[in-house]
Amino acid sequence: MIETAFTPLASLVGGVLIGLAATLLMLVAGRVMGATGVLAGIVQPASAQDFGWRVALLAGMVSGPAVVWLISGDMPALQVPNSTAAFVIGGLIVGFGVTFGSGCTSGHGVCGLARLSPRSLAATLTFMACAFVTVFVIRHVIGG
C-alpha cells in the first residue's frame, strides 16, 4: 500500500508560492502561468525575451530541492514507488490530456479559476474527477 504523507505546512507554503508566482507573472508580464504552456514556449519561443522569462520560471520550478539543501544541509528524501515504464506511460497520458484539455492543472486550476473562467472550472472538475477515479482504482480495485 502506498502511504500518503500528510504535510499541511509544506503544502501551504508550496501553494502560496505557486499563487504568488502566478500573480507576479500576470502583473509583470501579463501572462498566465500554465506549466505546460511555459514549457512549450521554451521549445518554440516567440522571441528571445519570451524565451528568457520561461527559462527563469522553469528554473525556479525545479530548483526547490537545491533551496532545501542550502537551508537545511540535507537533500529532500526521494522515493519513487513506480517503474520507469509507468512514468513514461503516465507522462504520455498527461501530455495527451493537456493537449486535449487545452491546458494543465496550473493553467486552469490556479490561474483560470482565479479569473472565474467557466472553461477552466469544467477542466479542473474533470481533472479532479479523473484523479479521484484513478486513485480509487489503483488503491482499491487493482490493489497497488
C-alpha positions in Angstrom: 0.0 0.0 0.0 1.3 3.4 -0.9 1.4 5.7 2.1 0.2 9.3 1.6 2.2 11.8 3.5 0.2 14.5 5.4 2.3 17.7 5.1 0.0 20.7 5.7 2.7 23.2 6.3 4.8 22.3 3.2 1.6 22.1 1.2 0.5 25.6 2.4 3.9 27.1 1.6 4.0 25.5 -1.8 0.5 26.7 -2.6 1.3 30.2 -1.5 4.5 30.2 -3.7 2.6 28.9 -6.7 -0.1 31.6 -6.2 2.5 34.3 -5.7 4.4 33.2 -8.9 1.2 33.1 -10.9 0.1 36.6 -9.7 3.6 38.1 -10.3 3.8 36.7 -13.8 0.3 38.1 -14.6 1.2 41.5 -13.1 4.7 41.8 -14.6 4.3 40.1 -18.0 0.5 39.8 -18.5 0.9 36.0 -18.9 -0.9 33.1 -17.5 1.3 30.6 -15.6 0.4 27.3 -17.1 3.4 25.0 -16.7 2.9 23.1 -19.9 2.4 26.3 -21.8 5.6 27.7 -20.3 7.5 24.5 -21.3 6.0 24.5 -24.8 7.1 28.1 -25.2 10.7 27.1 -24.4 10.6 24.6 -27.2 9.2 27.1 -29.7 9.7 30.6 -28.3 8.1 33.6 -29.9 11.1 35.8 -29.1 14.3 36.0 -27.1 12.5 37.9 -24.3 9.7 35.3 -24.3 12.4 32.5 -24.0 14.1 34.2 -21.1 11.2 34.5 -18.7 10.1 31.0 -19.5 13.6 29.6 -18.7 13.7 31.6 -15.5 10.3 30.4 -14.4 11.1 26.7 -15.2 14.5 27.0 -13.4 12.6 28.3 -10.3 10.1 25.4 -10.5 12.9 22.7 -10.5 15.3 24.4 -8.0 13.2 23.6 -4.9 15.4 20.7 -3.7 18.5 22.9 -4.1 16.9 25.5 -1.9 16.0 22.9 0.7 19.6 21.7 0.6 21.0 25.2 1.1 18.7 25.9 4.0 18.9 22.6 5.8 22.0 20.9 4.6 20.1 17.8 3.6 18.6 16.9 0.3 14.8 16.0 0.4 14.2 12.3 0.5 13.1 10.9 -2.8 11.1 7.7 -3.0 9.9 6.5 -6.4 7.5 3.6 -6.0 6.8 3.1 -9.7 8.8 1.8 -12.6 10.3 3.9 -15.4 7.7 2.4 -17.8 4.9 3.6 -15.5 6.3 7.2 -15.6 6.7 7.1 -19.4 3.1 5.9 -19.8 1.8 8.3 -17.2 3.7 11.2 -18.9 2.2 10.3 -22.3 -1.3 10.2 -20.8 -0.8 13.5 -19.1 0.6 15.0 -22.3 -2.5 13.8 -24.2 -4.8 15.2 -21.6 -3.0 18.6 -21.5 -3.3 18.8 -25.3 -6.9 17.7 -25.3 -7.9 20.0 -22.4 -6.0 23.0 -23.8 -4.0 23.4 -20.6 -2.9 21.9 -17.4 -3.8 22.0 -13.7 -1.7 25.1 -13.1 -3.1 27.0 -16.0 -6.8 26.0 -15.5 -6.8 25.2 -11.8 -4.8 28.1 -10.4 -4.9 30.8 -13.0 -8.2 30.0 -14.8 -10.2 29.6 -11.6 -8.8 32.9 -10.3 -10.1 34.6 -13.4 -13.5 32.9 -13.0 -13.2 31.1 -16.3 -16.1 28.7 -16.9 -13.9 26.6 -19.2 -11.2 26.3 -16.5 -13.8 25.3 -14.0 -15.0 22.5 -16.3 -11.4 21.4 -17.0 -10.5 21.5 -13.2 -13.6 19.4 -12.3 -12.6 16.9 -15.0 -9.0 16.7 -13.8 -10.2 16.2 -10.2 -12.8 13.6 -11.1 -10.2 11.6 -13.1 -7.8 11.8 -10.3 -10.3 10.5 -7.8 -11.3 7.6 -10.0 -7.6 6.8 -10.8 -6.6 6.7 -7.1 -9.7 4.6 -6.2 -9.0 2.1 -9.0 -5.3 1.8 -8.2 -5.7 1.5 -4.5 -8.9 -0.4 -4.1 -9.5 -2.3 -7.4 -6.0 -3.2 -8.6 -4.6 -3.1 -5.1 -1.4 -1.0 -5.8 
